[in-house]
Amino acid sequence: MGGVNGCFIPRHHHDEPKENGGLKGSKFKGHRRNLSATFNLSIIEDESESQSFVNINSATEEELMTLPGINRAIAKNIIDYRRQIGGYRRVEDLALVSGVGAEKLGRIRCDITIGIRNNGPASRDGSLHGSRVDGDSVRESKNGKGSNSQTLVNVNSANMFQLIKIKGLGMNLAENIVTYREKNGPYKSLDDLVKVKGIGGGILSAIRPYLCIDSSSPDTLPVPLSPSLPGPRSYPIIPNGKTPEDSGDASSVLPSNPTPLSDYQRRSMTSIENLLTILGPLAEVPKRPQLSEPFNFRHKNRRVVRVASWNLEQCSLDKVSNPGVKDVVCMSILENGFGIVAVQELSHDKALEEICQELNQPTLPNVRRWSGQRGKWKCAVSQVAGRMYRSVEYNGFLYDSSQNIELMSANLLEAAEENGKRLFARMPYVGFFRVNGQLDCVVVSVHLKATGLEGEDLDRTKAEVASMTDVLKSIADHVPSEKDVILVGDFNLGPDSEEFEKLRKKGYTNMIKVDTPTNISANNPAGSKCYDNIWISQQTLKVHSGKAGVVREGLTSPWIPNGWKWGGVVSDHCPVYTELYTNNDLDKGDLSIGADGIRFIIGADSG
């Protein structure tokens, strides 16, 4: 097995596959490992124990072609590249092969291994040869053969990675054993294993000498692990090979749940539990800020909705697969009682669905334990709004329908070109919402052009800020009676910049004050810049509860890497929010007409 995906390393960017909107024609260059957004925990496999895996250091073209998505041309590339570099040192090296890439590697990594090798020279075909290790030589059989002592594996507590170390058990059978146990309860005897899909009497006879069901028996297989972090060295993660079960902390890893689990929850929890077990010392459930009581969605005994904005900084599928990232995002939304969340910097159009899924069918300990209103979440994602670093960018909305929030429609604004350039590098995303059956409002999510490291794009940023009044005019042209308009997002300029004066003259007020930073980093948790904001119209100000703020607590997790350390932030932006009363709509705008089919064009006469 090559490794376990899911941990995000911030600030190391990589090419998205073309089909996911990555750079056209982008290629991996050289033999240096690409710094992926995925953190991999490489499991060292005995070649003799990996008979169900394909050894990419010795496989023929035909063997490689048994892997999903690998045709003869790609198989030949794998062998050619193997010969060129003298053999693969890690499974991740396969991503550098033409025709494979990160996405295809993700689909086959559970079926491949690099095998056992020594430091000897590579063979003529590029495969690495060394002394093979017989699986029986590291086990103590019943008759006492073998030089090293090996404890039995307890089928009622072992995870998949402990089970696959047993000769004769591959990944599929190990997963079936764990899944059957979670669904039906502990095994009463080893004979019950024949009820597991794929295990018959022959296989059971072969694996029985290495198994036990007695919880009093030693049941831990040491698993040699180290994080495959980008860089010249790696550090051991479980120096003593212990798991949370060994230390008696299993109950703190995942809480009990008496309700039946869905297929999604069962699969995710199996994966998360395995990941937590592997992480050892990092398996402690992240601590969340102390709340006096959950938000009750009322202010001065009147119903309110919190409208928020969050730039999630290159939020890819890899990133939201990190349990730490997902935990921080979901818990920040729940703890702060957000109802509508505008999300910028999505690098994949399915990333927001992962957050939505976790909110609705929680698998993470903190999210499952949440005692406040959980909500019923939906999401909408735009078409490609523009480009970000080495990728395309999408914009999106998350909203809680249990708060009686309805998204009538959502559309990207389109802009005519001016002097050969679009007015916005990333087009604003406009959502038409109805809240509590009474308050209609328009939420405009923006991610304006960054000023650049040396301020080289400052003029472009200022021009985009000045063009926000064109956005307001376009909205007014289509829904002239709707006065509740809310501009949210990453403006990349402080609200005291003179370019916002045009907004102020139209009666708009910034909810986040200039002396309130909205950025954050592990080295500077207090922040220094006020770039994210919420601007509300003069009409909307009349239904404002007086509350707005920046969430700074709970944005880090021990499951998120921070360079060579841990405890990174989920994004370099904090979520910002404002609060509106929902029991009154002071204008006569009716968004029930919908905006589907409306083509917003700003910066030019739409005719």
Summary of the structure (lengths in Angstrom):
residues: 607
radius of gyration: 27.2
end to end distance: 60.3
largest distance: 89.5
contacts: 1965
relative contact order: 0.10
helix: 29%
strand: 21%
